[in-house]
Amino acid sequence: MGMIKDLFNEATSFAEGFKYPYDREGRMLNDNYEELLLRLNSLLNQEEKEILEDVLDLKVEIAGFELEQMFTYGFRAGARLVIDIYAE
């Protein structure tokens, strides 16, 4: 599974054409996120801001873990399809 993890962690890359967040939809989502975060931060005291930052950091870690699991599953499913195609 070393190469799969390398692909996910960008040690090896086949995704040079990957455009997010540079495509229009990705920029819009990112802009909306940043605007809402600024609005929320303006309403919070320092302790609440620190808690929010901790929550957001944890969410990023969770999302990274979930993405790695989905990537690995999808890669294995694709490999099984290739094996089935060539087995016929």
Sequence and secondary structure as in RCSB ss.txt:
>XXXX:A:sequence
MGMIKDLFNEATSFAEGFKYPYDREGRMLNDNYEELLLRLNSLLNQEEKEILEDVLDLKVEIAGFELEQMFTYGF
RAGARLVIDIYAE
>XXXX:A:secstr
 HHHHHHHTTSS S TT  TTSSHHHHHHHHHHHHHHHHHHHHS HHHHHHHHHHHHHHHHHHHHHHHHHHHHHH
HHHHHHHHHHHH 
